[in-house]
Amino acid sequence: MKSDVILIDNQENGFEAAVDEAKKVAVYRALEGTDTLHVQLITEEMLSMAHSVTGINSASFWIEAEGKEICFHLTAKTVMDKEKKEELLAAATSRQNDAAVSFLGKLRDAFENALMADVDHGNDIPDDIMEDLANHEIESLEYDGYERSVLHKLADNIKIGIRGDTVDMKVTKKIA
């Protein structure tokens, strides 16, 4: 069974529809208790992580369920840089890019890595100046990895494939 494909944009439009779709899948599969909560939580954390790390320009989300296995899919377009790629691959169970398994895939990945931009933190306002600004609220802009840790705890397998500006994420959960 395959759920409807939900379109998500950078304004988080579609997040609620994706969670509703996860609830429908849980009802359709007659899941109970914690399994239902896990399906919903995996959906929420997967979307949240993709939004936090990539900023999602546009994405498609759907769920496939066969037997006792549920697969959550997310395909997103983003402007990729080295920092984003490292954060995404850190979420994968294998810590590897699943789009770079063949010889040509590894070669393409090496070229993409060589051409990929480094993140420029040079335009950040120095801390001593920020501290002098009145009513300035200090907040950390770094990704803390919370969603990634929740996904690792709940999922049986997480695969991430990055090719150019497209990210394919597949999270698998086996239901008891």
C-alpha positions as CSV (number, residue, x, y, z in Angstrom):
1,M,0.0,0.0,0.0
2,K,1.2,3.5,-0.9
3,S,-0.1,6.6,0.7
4,D,-0.9,9.8,-1.1
5,V,2.1,11.9,-2.0
6,I,2.2,15.1,0.1
7,L,3.9,18.2,-1.3
8,I,5.8,20.3,1.1
9,D,7.4,23.7,0.6
10,N,9.8,26.0,2.5
11,Q,7.0,27.6,4.4
12,E,6.2,24.3,6.0
13,N,3.0,24.0,4.0
14,G,2.2,20.3,3.8
15,F,3.6,19.4,7.2
16,E,0.2,18.9,8.8
17,A,-1.1,17.0,5.8
18,A,1.9,14.7,6.0
19,V,1.2,14.0,9.7
20,D,-2.5,13.4,8.8
21,E,-1.5,11.0,6.1
22,A,0.7,9.1,8.7
23,K,-2.3,8.8,10.9
24,K,-4.4,7.4,8.0
25,V,-1.7,4.8,7.3
26,A,-1.8,3.8,11.0
27,V,-5.6,3.4,10.9
28,Y,-5.5,1.5,7.5
29,R,-2.8,-0.9,8.9
30,A,-4.8,-1.3,12.1
31,L,-1.8,-0.3,14.2
32,E,-2.3,0.2,18.0
33,G,-0.7,2.0,20.8
34,T,3.0,2.8,20.5
35,D,3.1,1.6,16.9
36,T,0.7,4.4,15.9
37,L,2.7,6.9,17.9
38,H,5.9,5.8,16.3
39,V,4.5,6.2,12.8
40,Q,3.4,9.8,13.6
41,L,6.7,10.6,15.5
42,I,8.9,9.3,12.7
43,T,6.9,11.4,10.2
44,E,7.2,14.6,12.3
45,E,10.9,14.2,13.1
46,M,11.8,13.3,9.5
47,L,10.1,16.4,8.2
48,S,11.5,18.5,10.9
49,M,15.1,17.3,10.4
50,A,14.9,17.8,6.6
51,H,13.5,21.3,7.2
52,S,16.1,22.2,9.8
53,V,19.1,20.9,7.9
54,T,18.2,21.7,4.2
55,G,15.6,24.4,4.5
56,I,13.6,22.4,1.9
57,N,12.8,24.4,-1.2
58,S,10.3,21.7,-2.3
59,A,9.7,18.2,-1.2
60,S,7.5,15.1,-1.7
61,F,6.6,12.8,1.2
62,W,4.8,9.5,1.1
63,I,4.6,6.2,3.1
64,E,4.7,2.7,1.8
65,A,3.6,-0.3,3.9
66,E,4.0,-3.9,3.0
67,G,3.7,-6.8,5.5
68,K,5.2,-5.7,8.8
69,E,7.5,-3.0,7.3
70,I,6.6,0.7,6.9
71,C,8.8,2.9,4.7
72,F,8.7,6.7,5.0
73,H,10.0,8.5,1.9
74,L,11.0,12.1,1.4
75,T,12.5,13.6,-1.7
76,A,13.6,17.2,-1.4
77,K,15.2,19.8,-3.5
78,T,17.7,22.2,-1.8
79,V,20.8,24.2,-2.4
80,M,23.4,21.8,-1.2
81,D,26.6,22.7,0.5
82,K,29.2,20.6,2.4
83,E,27.8,21.3,5.8
84,K,24.3,20.3,4.8
85,K,25.6,17.1,3.2
86,E,27.6,16.1,6.3
87,E,24.6,16.7,8.6
88,L,22.3,14.6,6.3
89,L,24.7,11.8,5.9
90,A,25.3,11.7,9.7
91,A,21.6,10.7,10.0
92,A,22.0,7.7,7.7
93,T,22.4,4.3,9.4
94,S,25.4,3.5,7.3
95,R,26.7,7.2,7.3
96,Q,27.2,6.8,3.6
97,N,25.6,8.4,0.5
98,D,23.2,5.7,-0.9
99,A,23.3,7.5,-4.3
100,A,27.1,6.8,-4.5
101,V,27.3,3.0,-4.4
102,S,28.4,2.1,-8.0
103,F,31.7,3.2,-9.5
104,L,30.0,6.0,-11.5
105,G,28.0,7.0,-8.5
106,K,31.2,7.3,-6.4
107,L,32.9,9.2,-9.2
108,R,29.9,11.6,-9.5
109,D,29.8,12.1,-5.7
110,A,33.6,12.9,-5.7
111,F,33.1,15.6,-8.4
112,E,30.1,17.0,-6.6
113,N,32.0,17.2,-3.4
114,A,34.9,18.9,-5.1
115,L,32.6,21.5,-6.6
116,M,30.4,22.0,-3.6
117,A,30.6,25.3,-1.8
118,D,31.9,25.7,1.8
119,V,29.6,27.5,4.1
120,D,30.8,31.1,4.6
121,H,30.4,32.2,8.2
122,G,32.4,35.4,7.5
123,N,29.3,37.6,7.5
124,D,28.4,36.8,11.0
125,I,28.3,39.6,13.5
126,P,31.1,39.2,16.1
127,D,30.0,38.2,19.5
128,D,31.3,41.3,21.3
129,I,29.2,43.5,19.1
130,M,26.1,41.3,19.5
131,E,26.4,41.5,23.3
132,D,26.4,45.3,23.1
133,L,23.1,45.3,21.2
134,A,20.1,46.1,23.4
135,N,17.3,43.6,23.6
136,H,19.3,41.1,21.6
137,E,18.2,37.5,22.2
138,I,21.0,35.1,22.0
139,E,20.1,31.9,20.2
140,S,22.1,29.0,18.7
141,L,21.7,28.8,15.0
142,E,23.5,25.4,14.9
143,Y,21.5,22.2,14.2
144,D,21.5,20.3,17.5
145,G,20.7,16.8,16.0
146,Y,17.7,16.2,18.2
147,E,15.5,14.9,15.3
148,R,18.4,12.7,14.1
149,S,18.7,11.0,17.5
150,V,15.0,10.4,17.7
151,L,15.0,8.8,14.2
152,H,17.9,6.6,15.2
153,K,16.1,5.5,18.3
154,L,12.8,4.7,16.5
155,A,13.8,3.5,13.0
156,D,15.3,0.2,12.0
157,N,17.1,1.7,9.0
158,I,17.7,5.2,7.6
159,K,19.0,5.6,4.1
160,I,20.0,9.0,2.6
161,G,20.9,9.5,-1.0
162,I,22.2,12.8,-2.3
163,R,22.7,13.5,-5.9
164,G,23.2,17.1,-6.9
165,D,20.5,19.3,-5.3
166,T,18.2,16.3,-4.6
167,V,18.0,14.5,-1.3
168,D,16.2,11.1,-1.0
169,M,15.5,9.9,2.5
170,K,14.0,6.5,3.3
171,V,13.3,5.6,6.9
172,T,12.2,2.0,7.6
173,K,10.4,0.7,10.6
174,K,9.3,-2.9,11.3
175,I,6.0,-3.2,13.2
176,A,5.7,-6.0,15.7
